[in-house]
Amino acid sequence: MSVSKQPAPTNPLDEVLTLAEAARLSGLSPHTLVQQAERGKLRARKAGRTWITTREGLNEYLALHSRRRNKRDGLNGRRQSAQVGALAAARGGSAPTGNARLR
């Protein structure tokens, strides 16, 4: 089965997410993501009163986070990927499959 690649966004702002959006994509709480951003574990910046990150920054954090949790809990890491895919599809993008990252 071939997976069609989503074209690269033409607008760089398409890659920017608020931490509230990132929380919905990842299944983590916004509070957790803010804490991780403040600790420097999630690449994010504060724009006024709103924390923002990029899809790439979220993917990097999730990759590290899921590896640690998988080691601890013996999980296979697919739960977050499924949630990210479902929300991406709802937003009009193509849903990644398996452990695919956001594009």
KAJOCOR-V128337 format. One record per residue. RES is the residue in three letters. PSI is psi in radians with two decimals (* if undefined). D_LAST is the distance of its C-alpha to the last C-alpha in Angstrom with 2 decimals. Layout:
BEGIN
res=RES psi=PSI d_last=D_LAST
res=RES psi=PSI d_last=D_LAST
END
This chain:
BEGIN
res=MET psi=2.27 d_last=18.78
res=SER psi=2.50 d_last=16.07
res=VAL psi=2.12 d_last=12.51
res=SER psi=2.39 d_last=11.50
res=LYS psi=2.40 d_last=8.45
res=GLN psi=2.31 d_last=6.86
res=PRO psi=2.63 d_last=8.38
res=ALA psi=2.41 d_last=7.45
res=PRO psi=2.47 d_last=8.70
res=THR psi=-0.40 d_last=12.39
res=ASN psi=2.08 d_last=13.16
res=PRO psi=-0.42 d_last=12.14
res=LEU psi=-0.28 d_last=13.22
res=ASP psi=-0.37 d_last=10.36
res=GLU psi=-0.15 d_last=8.49
res=VAL psi=2.35 d_last=11.78
res=LEU psi=2.50 d_last=12.73
res=THR psi=2.82 d_last=16.30
res=LEU psi=-0.42 d_last=17.21
res=ALA psi=-0.76 d_last=18.45
res=GLU psi=-0.74 d_last=15.07
res=ALA psi=-0.63 d_last=13.61
res=ALA psi=-0.75 d_last=16.69
res=ARG psi=-0.69 d_last=16.17
res=LEU psi=-0.67 d_last=12.65
res=SER psi=-0.33 d_last=14.08
res=GLY psi=0.08 d_last=17.59
res=LEU psi=2.85 d_last=19.19
res=SER psi=2.62 d_last=21.69
res=PRO psi=-0.65 d_last=21.22
res=HIS psi=-0.77 d_last=24.33
res=THR psi=-0.79 d_last=22.93
res=LEU psi=-0.66 d_last=19.90
res=VAL psi=-0.78 d_last=22.43
res=GLN psi=-0.78 d_last=24.66
res=GLN psi=-0.63 d_last=22.06
res=ALA psi=-0.76 d_last=21.16
res=GLU psi=-0.57 d_last=24.91
res=ARG psi=-0.12 d_last=25.45
res=GLY psi=0.20 d_last=22.85
res=LYS psi=-0.38 d_last=20.82
res=LEU psi=2.19 d_last=17.74
res=ARG psi=1.92 d_last=16.78
res=ALA psi=2.80 d_last=17.72
res=ARG psi=2.77 d_last=20.30
res=LYS psi=2.17 d_last=22.76
res=ALA psi=1.72 d_last=23.04
res=GLY psi=-2.09 d_last=26.43
res=ARG psi=0.02 d_last=26.54
res=THR psi=2.26 d_last=22.82
res=TRP psi=2.38 d_last=20.52
res=ILE psi=2.69 d_last=17.04
res=THR psi=-3.09 d_last=14.12
res=THR psi=2.87 d_last=10.60
res=ARG psi=-0.69 d_last=7.35
res=GLU psi=-0.78 d_last=8.07
res=GLY psi=-0.71 d_last=11.60
res=LEU psi=-0.77 d_last=11.12
res=ASN psi=-0.74 d_last=9.40
res=GLU psi=-0.79 d_last=12.31
res=TYR psi=-0.79 d_last=14.78
res=LEU psi=-0.65 d_last=13.92
res=ALA psi=-0.80 d_last=14.19
res=LEU psi=-0.79 d_last=17.51
res=HIS psi=-0.79 d_last=18.65
res=SER psi=-0.58 d_last=18.18
res=ARG psi=-0.75 d_last=19.93
res=ARG psi=-0.77 d_last=22.80
res=ARG psi=-0.70 d_last=23.15
res=ASN psi=-0.73 d_last=23.02
res=LYS psi=-0.78 d_last=25.75
res=ARG psi=-0.79 d_last=27.77
res=ASP psi=-0.12 d_last=27.47
res=GLY psi=0.48 d_last=26.95
res=LEU psi=2.89 d_last=23.83
res=ASN psi=0.00 d_last=21.26
res=GLY psi=0.22 d_last=18.12
res=ARG psi=-0.30 d_last=16.81
res=ARG psi=-0.87 d_last=17.72
res=GLN psi=-0.67 d_last=14.90
res=SER psi=-0.69 d_last=12.25
res=ALA psi=-0.72 d_last=14.23
res=GLN psi=-0.75 d_last=14.44
res=VAL psi=-0.75 d_last=10.79
res=GLY psi=-0.72 d_last=10.40
res=ALA psi=-0.76 d_last=13.57
res=LEU psi=-0.65 d_last=12.79
res=ALA psi=-0.72 d_last=9.52
res=ALA psi=-0.69 d_last=11.91
res=ALA psi=-0.53 d_last=14.60
res=ARG psi=-0.01 d_last=12.85
res=GLY psi=-0.04 d_last=12.56
res=GLY psi=3.07 d_last=9.05
res=SER psi=2.52 d_last=9.00
res=ALA psi=2.24 d_last=9.54
res=PRO psi=2.71 d_last=8.39
res=THR psi=2.70 d_last=11.76
res=GLY psi=-2.27 d_last=13.75
res=ASN psi=0.38 d_last=12.31
res=ALA psi=2.58 d_last=8.80
res=ARG psi=2.85 d_last=6.33
res=LEU psi=2.59 d_last=3.75
res=ARG psi=* d_last=0.00
END
